[in-house]
Amino acid sequence: MNSKTLANYYIWSIKALVFIIPFLSLWISTSMFFPYITGRNFAFRILVELALVLWLALVVLKKEYRPKMTPMTIAILAFVAIIGLANLLGVDPSGSFWSRLERMEGYMMILHLAAYFLVMTNVFRTKDEWLNFFKAFVGAGIWVGVYGMLQVLGIKEAIQGGGFRIDGTIGNPTYLAAYLTLVIALAIILFANATSKFWKYFYGSTIGFFLMVMFFTVSRGAVLSLVMATPLFLVLYLIFKKPTSAGEFRTRKLVIGLLVAVIVVPATLWLMRNTSLIQSNRALARLTSISFSEHTVRSRVMIWGIGLQAFKERPILGWGQENFIQAFSKYFNPGLYDQEPWFDRPHNIIFEWLVNGGVFGLASYLSLYGVLFYYIWKLGRRKIFTITESILVLVTLVAYFFQNLFVFENFNTYVLFFSIAAFLNRSYEESMPKHSVEDLGDRRSQSYAVLIAGLLIASAVIYFANIKPIAQARGIITALKATVSSGNPLANTLAAFKAAMAKNTFAKGETLEQLARVAGLLLGQGNFPTEAKLPFLRYAVDEIEKYLKDNPKNIRLHLMAANLYQGGRTLDPSYFGKSREHLEIARQLSPTKQQILFLQADNYLLTNEVEKALDVLEEAASLEPTYRDAQVNYATVGIFANRNDVVVKVVEAMNQNRLNNPDLKLHPALFHNFISDLAKLFDVYMRVGQPQNAKALYSYLLKLAPDAKLQGLEAPYQEIVNRLKGQL
């Protein structure tokens, strides 16, 4: 085999590997934990590792396939170096490197994306090759969209759609919208380069289909970016595209009309947002409900505030990747009580890289966009891109960046972004003056040596960094299935968890979380004997303790350990003290998180330390006075402690919260919540044998009759009053 034939084998093998990558977004790996994430990420890593080995063998053989120190190549290498240093000096270097099954990012993702970029930009050398590759992405996007439309029709279930939002095969509506943003850009590039009417119509219809699918994601960040990007594109088109023929003048008039439409239609929908026409459609109601007081937007702003606090603590190189959850715990905003308990991302690309890598990390990330904008300008000036193509790619990147101010990137978008970056880099290289390439002579033996050595190293990497974690991800699913197995589910589940733990990969933490969760559920079941529960419990807490010695800031496992110890105190009395130890550590890690304070109060109540419980609950209530559960919990323990002053204080606070709320639309709901909470406290008074205090609370409730009438809630109010009256 001569050198040219060998080079072709390398090239076609690399292409065969990378052409699989666009279709990974279709794969839902149900046999692994986090099926929408793990399978496609592991596959991407393996494909890139193999492609990298083949490319290294190729560059030894042929000099023209070696990387050039272009601005983009330098920017990516600088980004990799800076983030690597930030991870090394961060709060958890191991976690930063490996990430978790739930995300599959970390430095491993950065390294693989950099390798992917180098391979793609140096192997795909012509525009036709790139267009064919983009066709694969668009083809995969069509299948993703079809799956999403099956969810609209109710044929397939949307996992995270909330009943009216679709997520396709991506597994998250917002991720799907972000993915489609970049796929639409590729479809428009293909439309612009199509040479026949059939393909023009095909890609035009495909773009319309993607936009329809995007609407059904009801993702406000994506829609906002689209609303912003479309007029931006049209304005830039009108500025830079000078008409030279009658057809182009007609196109210009059409563009002006479209520009008016894309401004007027969203503005009209916004102005009509409170009408029955909009409110009767859940999708339109959500898309037009953007305000700083809206639930999700309010939480995003608070999370950004946590990101800012974290940046201030470590401004130079940040905390390292995958460590936002530690900053979130430390600087937890009590106003987030009604959100999901843990956020491991700040949901804003600026704050994400500020936390991950400090000012240097953010600067290196933004430099990627800076270089891409520079490329677009140069490629337009050199007539490599048409004006339309230049504007399109520019606006796509602006829209994608704008969207990432509200969400975070993931495998599906990372691959598309780095594909576009490689395409622009290759186009820029092709626009530069050509130099003769030195013939290296016959280097087949050196190439074979690199290939063999590379495959040996890659085999080890694939086994330890991919195959073993895959086995652990599958082992978690096996263990969860064993909980409902026939025969002896307790023994089967324990054996399955032990087998999964034995893999000892970066998925160990998540394996322990599931082990702790299952152990906690088993403790509450009465159909298993104590002698069967105790080994399971002891194995769980022993493994968690060993893990926490190396990972002492894992607050989630500290809380899980506390729950297990507290729940298992009847099986082993020595466990109770250990529960309190872990709660103390958790509180140190997150001093303002009410969930931890509630658990501490429960722990104190088990030993009749009522005053300590009251102190903790008072703190929880004061952290965020509008948190109803915190106020009710504080008052409930006050009743048990014969502290009627606490109850009076809480009732007054809850009433003020209701009256002081600035959002008039919520007043009926606030009043209903208030009288419901009063009824709960009434029931507690009656349960502990304090009918006189219950009667006083009932009298207070009767005085609220005018408010009930004002809010139009006479019926539910009277129902509560009648129920309480029947108990007196």
Disulfide bonds with the S-S distance in Angstrom:
none
